Amino acid sequence: MAKRRGVSYQKRVADINAIYDKYAKLGYSNREIWRRFVYPIYPVSERTFYNLLKASADPKNEIPKELTLFLDFGDEQ
């Protein structure tokens, strides 16, 4: 049986990947992105950070379009 993921998990995956994409293009190392930009917002371990980056490739972690309206909290960076 596959593990069911909630919408908040999907949002966290999307947010962390957006942060990663933004700073990876600027040449920051993965560890520095995690330490300076991800950890202060989402206090996850470095290992979890890498697992969340890997989870973004899984299509089951995409947020359905009808739920994106409910996930706009206005605190985006």
C-alpha positions, 0 to 999 in steps of 0.5 A: 500500500502506497503512503498517502501524502497530504496537501500540506506536504505537497506544498512544502515540497513545492516551496522547498523546490522553488527556493532550491531552484532560485538559489541553485541558479545563482551558484549556491551549494546544496548545503548552503541553500539548505542552511541559509534559505530553507532551514529558517523557513522549514526547519527540516534536517538536511537529509529530509531536504534531499528527500523533498528535492527527490519527491518533487520528481514524483507526479503524485506530489503535484498539487491539484489545480483546484487546491492551489487557491487554498494554499496561498497564504501570502507569506511567499518569498 
